[in-house]
Amino acid sequence: MADFFIKLINYVIAGIGAGLTWLIGLLPQSPFAEPLAPPGIINLGWITWLLDFPTWIKIIGAMLVAIIIWYGVRVIARWLKVASG
C-alpha cells in the first residue's frame, strides 16, 4: 500500500515538474532580446476587447486632468487668500 502512495506522489511531482518545464519554455531566451515579430504584426484585438485599454486610458487621463485642475485652483485660492490651509 505504501508503494502505491509513493508512486502516486512521484507522478504528481513529475507532473508539476513537466508543467513548470512547459511554463518556463514559454519564456524568451533573454528578456533583453528583441521580439521575433514587431508588436504591430501581433493581433492583440482580443486583449483590448477583454480589458478595453483605450477606455482605461481616457478615464485615467480625465482623472489626472481633474486632479491637476483641483490642485491648480487650490494653489490660486491660497495665493488670493480665499482658502486657508
PAKE-668447 format. One line per 8 residues: for each residue x negated, y negated, z negated of N, C-alpha, C, O. Coordinates in pm, whole numbers, m for minus. Layout:
# residues N
X:Y:Z:X:Y:Z:X:Y:Z:X:Y:Z; ...;
# end
This chain:
# residues 85
m81:119:0:0:0:0:m86:m126:0:m54:m225:66; m196:m120:m75:m286:m235:m81:m349:m260:54:m372:m374:93; m378:m151:127:m434:m164:262:m342:m244:353:m389:m326:433; m212:m220:341:m115:m291:424:m121:m442:397:m122:m521:492; m124:m482:271:m126:m625:237:m258:m690:279:m259:m805:322; m366:m617:267:m496:m671:309:m496:m694:460:m544:m797:508; m443:m596:537:m435:m613:683:m341:m728:719:m369:m805:811; m230:m739:647:m135:m847:673:m200:m983:649:m184:m1074:730;
m271:m997:540:m340:m1123:509:m447:m1151:614:m465:m1266:655; m518:m1047:659:m619:m1066:763:m556:m1113:894:m612:m1199:962; m439:m1059:931:m370:m1103:1052:m324:m1249:1039:m333:m1326:1135; m276:m1285:922:m233:m1424:900:m353:m1518:912:m345:m1621:978; m463:m1481:850:m584:m1565:858:m634:m1572:1002:m675:m1679:1047; m632:m1461:1074:m675:m1460:1215:m581:m1548:1298:m626:m1619:1388; m451:m1544:1269:m355:m1629:1342:m379:m1776:1315:m373:m1857:1407; m405:m1810:1190:m436:m1950:1157:m564:m1993:1227:m572:m2104:1280;
m663:m1905:1227:m789:m1937:1296:m770:m1957:1445:m829:m2048:1503; m688:m1872:1507:m662:m1887:1651:m586:m2015:1679:m613:m2083:1778; m491:m2050:1592:m417:m2175:1609:m507:m2296:1595:m496:m2390:1673; m597:m2294:1498:m690:m2405:1481:m788:m2414:1598:m822:m2524:1643; m832:m2299:1647:m920:m2299:1764:m850:m2360:1885:m910:m2438:1958; m725:m2325:1905:m647:m2382:2016:m630:m2532:1998:m645:m2608:2093; m599:m2575:1875:m580:m2717:1848:m708:m2796:1869:m705:m2904:1927; m818:m2743:1824:m947:m2811:1843:m985:m2811:1990:m1051:m2904:2037;
m945:m2708:2065:m972:m2703:2208:m901:m2812:2286:m942:m2847:2396; m793:m2867:2230:m723:m2977:2296:m799:m3109:2287:m777:m3199:2369; m887:m3121:2189:m962:m3245:2171:m1068:m3260:2280:m1118:m3160:2332; m1104:m3384:2315:m1209:m3403:2415:m1346:m3364:2358:m1363:m3354:2236; m1442:m3343:2446:m1575:m3306:2402:m1638:m3415:2316:m1706:m3387:2218; m1614:m3540:2355:m1667:m3653:2281:m1559:m3760:2274:m1495:m3788:2375; m1537:m3820:2158:m1436:m3924:2151:m1478:m4051:2224:m1395:m4139:2248; m1606:m4062:2259:m1656:m4182:2326:m1668:m4165:2477:m1708:m4257:2548;
m1633:m4046:2526:m1639:m4021:2670:m1520:m4088:2739:m1414:m4107:2678; m1538:m4123:2864:m1430:m4182:2940:m1324:m4077:2971:m1358:m3960:2989; m1198:m4117:2977:m1094:m4019:3009:m1110:m3966:3152:m1167:m4033:3238; m1058:m3846:3176:m1069:m3786:3308:m987:m3862:3411:m1029:m3875:3526; m871:m3912:3371:m784:m3987:3463:m760:m4125:3404:m747:m4140:3283; m754:m4227:3489:m725:m4360:3438:m587:m4361:3371:m499:m4286:3412; m569:m4446:3269:m441:m4446:3198:m321:m4478:3287:m210:m4437:3255; m341:m4549:3398:m229:m4583:3485:m173:m4462:3558:m56:m4463:3598;
m253:m4359:3576:m209:m4241:3650:m122:m4151:3563:m33:m4083:3615; m146:m4149:3432:m71:m4062:3342:70:m4118:3326:87:m4237:3299; 170:m4034:3343:308:m4077:3329:348:m4070:3183:366:m3961:3129; 362:m4186:3118:399:m4192:2978:543:m4239:2959:578:m4291:2853; 625:m4221:3061:763:m4268:3054:842:m4204:2943:925:m4271:2880; 820:m4076:2918:896:m4009:2813:859:m4061:2676:943:m4063:2586; 732:m4104:2657:692:m4161:2528:761:m4295:2507:811:m4322:2397; 764:m4378:2610:830:m4508:2594:981:m4491:2583:1047:m4576:2523;
1037:m4386:2639:1180:m4361:2621:1208:m4320:2477:1308:m4360:2418; 1117:m4240:2420:1137:m4190:2285:1108:m4297:2180:1184:m4313:2085; 1000:m4371:2197:956:m4467:2095:987:m4612:2131:990:m4697:2042; 1010:m4644:2255:1051:m4775:2303:956:m4886:2257:997:m4981:2189; 828:m4873:2295:727:m4971:2256:758:m5112:2305:736:m5207:2229; 807:m5133:2427:834:m5271:2469:930:m5344:2376:911:m5463:2349; 1031:m5276:2326:1124:m5340:2233:1054:m5368:2100:1076:m5473:2040; 972:m5274:2055:898:m5297:1931:809:m5420:1943:802:m5501:1851;
742:m5434:2057:652:m5548:2077:731:m5678:2075:686:m5776:2017; 849:m5680:2137:931:m5801:2137:977:m5835:1996:972:m5951:1956; 1022:m5737:1921:1071:m5762:1785:958:m5809:1694:975:m5905:1619; 844:m5744:1700:731:m5783:1617:682:m5922:1657:646:m6003:1571; 681:m5951:1787:643:m6085:1832:738:m6191:1780:695:m6298:1737; 868:m6163:1784:966:m6259:1732:949:m6278:1582:962:m6390:1531; 921:m6171:1510:899:m6183:1365:775:m6267:1336:777:m6350:1246; 668:m6245:1412:546:m6324:1390:569:m6472:1420:519:m6558:1347;
644:m6502:1526:675:m6641:1557:756:m6703:1444:730:m6817:1404; 854:m6630:1392:936:m6682:1282:852:m6706:1158:871:m6807:1089; 760:m6617:1128:673:m6635:1010:582:m6756:1029:564:m6834:936; 525:m6771:1148:438:m6885:1175:515:m7016:1164:465:m7113:1107; 636:m7019:1218:719:m7140:1207:751:m7168:1061:744:m7283:1017; 786:m7065:984:818:m7083:843:700:m7145:768:718:m7243:695; 581:m7090:785:466:m7144:715:429:m7283:767:383:m7367:690; 448:m7307:895:421:m7440:950:515:m7544:891:470:m7652:852;
644:m7514:883:740:m7607:824:709:m7627:676:721:m7738:624; 670:m7523:609:637:m7534:467:516:m7624:444:517:m7705:351; 414:m7613:526:296:m7698:513:332:m7843:542:291:m7933:469; 410:m7865:646:451:m8002:679:536:m8060:567:520:m8177:532; 625:m7980:509:709:m8028:398:623:m8062:276:652:m8158:205; 521:m7986:252:431:m8019:139:356:m8148:166:337:m8230:76; 312:m8165:289:243:m8288:322:335:m8411:302:291:m8517:258; 459:m8392:335:556:m8501:321:614:m8506:179:701:m8589:151;
567:m8419:90:611:m8411:m50:759:m8381:m63:823:m8420:m161; 815:m8312:36:954:m8272:30:968:m8148:m58:1062:m8136:m137; 876:m8059:m43:880:m7935:m118:767:m7935:m221:656:m7980:m192; 796:m7886:m337:691:m7877:m438:635:m7735:m437:703:m7640:m398; 515:m7722:m478:461:m7588:m478:317:m7592:m494:252:m7488:m497;
# end
